[in-house]
Amino acid sequence: MIERLQELEARQLRLFVRDRSLPLLSTTLTIQQLKVLVALAIDGNTPTHELAERIGVSMATLTGIVDRLAARSLVLRREDPADRRVRRVDLTEEGRGLIDDMWGTSRQRTEAALRSLDVETLRGLVQGAEALYQALAGSAGATPTDMRRK
């Protein structure tokens, strides 16, 4: 059954790729730039040293990535009001819009497909998705607070 679920997940991804409904495939951003945008979309306004650690790059590398994203008006840098030595990075409205577009296109298509299913099937999907999330959260060492937040 696990293999079947993995196969179905891969088939769903191929459907999105075939009809180009994954904006990720048309982006000119690098993987490192996308990692920064996704981290900021999840965590919000983040100190640069934490952001560098989160995406696994040095501060010097992060500076270049953030410079290029700022030049495209996707992120902005600010002083931390509590500590002027700390710089923080956050998404601009344009950056948030880009991430929303990337996540939203497949989300809209999936929502339309889900609306075509009967209530009993939806209940089963919800139960399965919740169980999978609990298993993933448990294996990642998430706390109950983390699990409620997501």
C-alpha positions as CSV (number, residue, x, y, z in Angstrom):
1,M,0.0,0.0,0.0
2,I,2.9,2.3,0.7
3,E,4.3,1.8,-2.8
4,R,0.9,2.5,-4.2
5,L,0.6,5.7,-2.3
6,Q,4.0,6.8,-3.5
7,E,3.1,5.9,-7.0
8,L,-0.1,7.9,-6.9
9,E,1.8,10.9,-5.4
10,A,4.3,10.7,-8.3
11,R,1.5,10.4,-10.9
12,Q,-0.2,13.5,-9.4
13,L,3.0,15.5,-9.7
14,R,3.4,14.4,-13.3
15,L,-0.1,15.7,-14.0
16,F,0.9,19.1,-12.7
17,V,4.1,19.1,-14.6
18,R,2.5,18.1,-17.9
19,D,0.0,20.9,-17.9
20,R,2.6,23.4,-16.5
21,S,0.5,24.2,-13.5
22,L,3.6,24.2,-11.4
23,P,5.0,27.8,-11.6
24,L,8.2,26.4,-10.1
25,L,9.0,25.1,-13.6
26,S,8.9,28.5,-15.1
27,T,10.8,30.4,-12.5
28,T,14.3,31.9,-13.1
29,L,15.2,31.8,-9.4
30,T,17.9,29.5,-8.3
31,I,17.3,26.7,-5.8
32,Q,19.1,28.7,-3.1
33,Q,16.9,31.8,-3.8
34,L,13.8,29.6,-3.6
35,K,15.0,28.1,-0.3
36,V,15.3,31.6,1.2
37,L,11.8,32.6,-0.1
38,V,10.2,29.4,1.2
39,A,12.0,29.7,4.6
40,L,10.7,33.3,4.9
41,A,7.2,32.3,3.8
42,I,7.2,29.7,6.6
43,D,9.0,31.6,9.4
44,G,8.5,35.2,8.5
45,N,10.9,38.0,9.4
46,T,14.1,36.2,10.3
47,P,17.6,37.3,11.5
48,T,20.2,36.7,8.7
49,H,22.3,34.3,10.8
50,E,19.3,32.1,11.5
51,L,18.3,32.2,7.9
52,A,21.8,31.2,6.8
53,E,21.7,28.3,9.2
54,R,18.2,27.3,8.2
55,I,19.1,26.9,4.5
56,G,22.6,25.6,5.1
57,V,24.8,28.3,3.7
58,S,27.5,30.7,5.1
59,M,26.6,34.3,5.9
60,A,28.7,35.4,2.9
61,T,26.7,33.2,0.6
62,L,23.4,34.3,2.2
63,T,24.4,38.0,1.7
64,G,24.7,37.4,-2.1
65,I,21.4,35.5,-2.3
66,V,19.6,38.2,-0.4
67,D,21.2,40.9,-2.5
68,R,19.9,39.3,-5.6
69,L,16.4,38.8,-4.2
70,A,16.3,42.4,-2.9
71,A,17.3,43.6,-6.4
72,R,14.2,41.8,-7.7
73,S,12.1,43.4,-4.9
74,L,11.3,39.9,-3.4
75,V,12.8,40.5,0.0
76,L,13.9,43.4,2.2
77,R,16.5,43.8,4.9
78,R,16.1,45.8,8.1
79,E,17.8,46.4,11.3
80,D,16.5,44.5,14.3
81,P,14.9,47.2,16.5
82,A,16.0,45.3,19.6
83,D,19.6,44.9,18.5
84,R,21.0,47.2,15.7
85,R,23.8,44.7,15.0
86,V,21.3,42.2,13.8
87,R,19.9,42.3,10.3
88,R,16.6,40.7,9.6
89,V,15.2,39.6,6.2
90,D,11.5,39.4,5.3
91,L,9.4,38.9,2.2
92,T,8.0,41.9,0.3
93,E,4.5,41.9,-0.9
94,E,5.9,40.9,-4.3
95,G,7.9,38.0,-2.7
96,R,4.8,36.8,-0.8
97,G,2.8,37.0,-4.0
98,L,5.3,34.9,-5.8
99,I,5.3,32.2,-3.2
100,D,1.5,32.3,-3.0
101,D,1.4,31.8,-6.8
102,M,3.8,28.8,-6.6
103,W,1.7,27.1,-3.9
104,G,-1.6,28.4,-5.0
105,T,-1.8,27.0,-8.5
106,S,-1.6,23.4,-7.5
107,R,-3.7,24.1,-4.4
108,Q,-6.5,25.5,-6.6
109,R,-6.4,22.5,-8.9
110,T,-6.4,20.1,-6.0
111,E,-9.3,21.9,-4.3
112,A,-11.4,21.6,-7.4
113,A,-10.6,17.9,-7.6
114,L,-11.4,17.5,-3.9
115,R,-14.8,19.2,-4.3
116,S,-15.8,16.6,-6.8
117,L,-15.4,13.8,-4.2
118,D,-18.1,12.5,-1.9
119,V,-18.1,13.3,1.8
120,E,-17.1,9.8,2.9
121,T,-14.1,9.8,0.6
122,L,-13.1,13.2,1.9
123,R,-13.3,12.0,5.5
124,G,-11.0,9.1,4.6
125,L,-8.5,11.4,3.0
126,V,-8.6,13.8,6.0
127,Q,-8.1,10.8,8.4
128,G,-5.2,9.5,6.3
129,A,-3.5,13.0,5.9
130,E,-3.8,13.6,9.7
131,A,-2.2,10.2,10.4
132,L,0.6,10.9,8.0
133,Y,1.2,14.3,9.4
134,Q,1.4,12.9,13.0
135,A,3.9,10.2,11.8
136,L,6.0,12.8,10.1
137,A,5.9,15.2,13.0
138,G,6.8,12.5,15.4
139,S,9.8,11.4,13.3
140,A,11.0,15.0,13.0
141,G,10.8,15.5,16.8
142,A,8.1,18.2,16.5
143,T,6.5,19.3,19.8
144,P,2.7,19.4,20.2
145,T,2.9,23.2,19.9
146,D,4.7,22.9,16.5
147,M,2.0,20.5,15.3
148,R,-0.9,22.8,16.2
149,R,0.8,25.8,14.6
150,K,1.3,24.2,11.1
